[in-house]
Amino acid sequence: MTTTIDVEGMSCEHCERTVEEALRDVPGVTDATADREDGRASVEGDADAATLAAAVEDAGYTAHVDG
Protein backbone atom coordinates (compact mmCIF):
# COMPACT_ATOMS: atom_id res chain seq x y z
CA MET A 1 0.00 0.00 0.00
CA THR A 2 1.23 3.50 -0.84
CA THR A 3 0.45 6.48 1.38
CA THR A 4 1.15 10.05 0.26
CA ILE A 5 1.88 12.72 2.81
CA ASP A 6 2.07 16.46 2.16
CA VAL A 7 5.17 17.76 3.95
CA GLU A 8 5.79 21.44 4.63
CA GLY A 9 9.23 22.77 5.49
CA MET A 10 11.57 20.70 3.30
CA SER A 11 14.02 23.06 1.61
CA CYS A 12 17.05 20.92 0.73
CA GLU A 13 18.37 17.40 0.17
CA HIS A 14 19.15 17.05 3.85
CA CYS A 15 15.49 17.75 4.64
CA GLU A 16 14.40 15.05 2.21
CA ARG A 17 16.77 12.53 3.81
CA THR A 18 15.60 13.48 7.30
CA VAL A 19 11.95 12.91 6.36
CA GLU A 20 12.76 9.64 4.57
CA GLU A 21 14.74 8.32 7.54
CA ALA A 22 11.97 9.29 9.98
CA LEU A 23 9.40 7.47 7.87
CA ARG A 24 11.56 4.39 7.34
CA ASP A 25 11.93 4.07 11.12
CA VAL A 26 8.15 3.56 11.46
CA PRO A 27 7.25 -0.13 11.91
CA GLY A 28 5.57 -1.50 8.79
CA VAL A 29 7.28 0.89 6.36
CA THR A 30 9.18 -0.87 3.58
CA ASP A 31 10.30 2.26 1.69
CA ALA A 32 9.88 6.03 1.72
CA THR A 33 10.83 8.81 -0.67
CA ALA A 34 10.49 12.55 -0.14
CA ASP A 35 10.46 15.29 -2.77
CA ARG A 36 10.96 18.85 -1.55
CA GLU A 37 9.89 20.37 -4.89
CA ASP A 38 6.52 18.59 -4.75
CA GLY A 39 6.29 18.95 -0.98
CA ARG A 40 5.33 15.31 -0.65
CA ALA A 41 6.54 11.99 0.66
CA SER A 42 5.43 8.59 -0.63
CA VAL A 43 5.50 5.68 1.77
CA GLU A 44 5.27 1.98 0.96
CA GLY A 45 4.06 -0.45 3.58
CA ASP A 46 1.21 -1.02 5.97
CA ALA A 47 1.88 1.67 8.56
CA ASP A 48 -1.02 3.76 9.81
CA ALA A 49 -1.28 7.22 8.18
CA ALA A 50 -1.53 9.03 11.53
CA THR A 51 1.65 7.31 12.71
CA LEU A 52 3.45 8.37 9.53
CA ALA A 53 2.33 11.97 9.96
CA ALA A 54 3.46 11.92 13.60
CA ALA A 55 6.92 10.67 12.55
CA VAL A 56 7.26 13.57 10.09
CA GLU A 57 6.10 16.03 12.77
CA ASP A 58 8.59 14.57 15.26
CA ALA A 59 11.34 15.15 12.67
CA GLY A 60 10.46 18.87 12.66
CA TYR A 61 8.18 19.23 9.64
CA THR A 62 4.47 19.77 9.15
CA ALA A 63 2.58 16.80 7.70
CA HIS A 64 -0.86 16.32 6.16
CA VAL A 65 -2.07 12.94 4.94
CA ASP A 66 -3.98 12.95 1.64
CA GLY A 67 -7.44 11.51 1.61
TACORJO-V288064 format. One record per residue. RES is the residue in one letter. PHI is phi as a letter, one per 20 degrees, with the letter a starting at -180 (none if undefined). OMEGA is omega in degrees with one decimal (999 if undefined). D_CENTER is the distance of its C-alpha to the mean C-alpha in whole Angstrom. Layout:
res:RES phi:PHI omega:OMEGA d_center:D_CENTER
res:RES phi:PHI omega:OMEGA d_center:D_CENTER
//
This chain:
res:M phi:none omega:177.9 d_center:14
res:T phi:d omega:175.8 d_center:11
res:T phi:d omega:177.6 d_center:9
res:T phi:d omega:-179.1 d_center:8
res:I phi:c omega:171.4 d_center:6
res:D phi:f omega:-177.5 d_center:8
res:V phi:c omega:176.7 d_center:7
res:E phi:d omega:173.8 d_center:10
res:G phi:o omega:177.1 d_center:12
res:M phi:f omega:-178.2 d_center:11
res:S phi:c omega:-176.7 d_center:14
res:C phi:b omega:178.4 d_center:15
res:E phi:f omega:179.2 d_center:14
res:H phi:g omega:178.1 d_center:14
res:C phi:f omega:178.7 d_center:11
res:E phi:g omega:-179.9 d_center:9
res:R phi:f omega:179.4 d_center:10
res:T phi:f omega:179.4 d_center:9
res:V phi:f omega:179.5 d_center:5
res:E phi:f omega:-180.0 d_center:6
res:E phi:f omega:179.1 d_center:9
res:A phi:f omega:-179.6 d_center:7
res:L phi:f omega:-179.7 d_center:5
res:R phi:f omega:178.3 d_center:8
res:D phi:f omega:-179.9 d_center:11
res:V phi:f omega:177.6 d_center:10
res:P phi:g omega:-179.8 d_center:13
res:G phi:n omega:179.1 d_center:13
res:V phi:e omega:177.7 d_center:10
res:T phi:d omega:176.8 d_center:12
res:D phi:a omega:177.8 d_center:10
res:A phi:b omega:174.5 d_center:7
res:T phi:c omega:179.5 d_center:7
res:A phi:c omega:-180.0 d_center:6
res:D phi:c omega:-176.8 d_center:10
res:R phi:f omega:-179.2 d_center:11
res:E phi:f omega:177.2 d_center:14
res:D phi:e omega:-177.2 d_center:12
res:G phi:m omega:-177.5 d_center:10
res:R phi:c omega:171.0 d_center:7
res:A phi:c omega:175.6 d_center:5
res:S phi:d omega:-175.6 d_center:7
res:V phi:c omega:175.7 d_center:7
res:E phi:d omega:177.0 d_center:10
res:G phi:p omega:-175.1 d_center:12
res:D phi:d omega:179.1 d_center:14
res:A phi:f omega:178.8 d_center:11
res:D phi:f omega:-176.6 d_center:12
res:A phi:g omega:180.0 d_center:10
res:A phi:f omega:178.0 d_center:11
res:T phi:f omega:177.7 d_center:10
res:L phi:f omega:179.4 d_center:6
res:A phi:f omega:179.0 d_center:7
res:A phi:f omega:179.4 d_center:9
res:A phi:f omega:177.9 d_center:7
res:V phi:f omega:178.8 d_center:5
res:E phi:f omega:178.9 d_center:9
res:D phi:f omega:179.0 d_center:11
res:A phi:e omega:175.2 d_center:10
res:G phi:o omega:-178.5 d_center:11
res:Y phi:c omega:177.2 d_center:9
res:T phi:e omega:-175.8 d_center:10
res:A phi:c omega:174.3 d_center:8
res:H phi:c omega:179.8 d_center:9
res:V phi:e omega:176.6 d_center:9
res:D phi:f omega:172.5 d_center:12
res:G phi:o omega:999 d_center:15
//
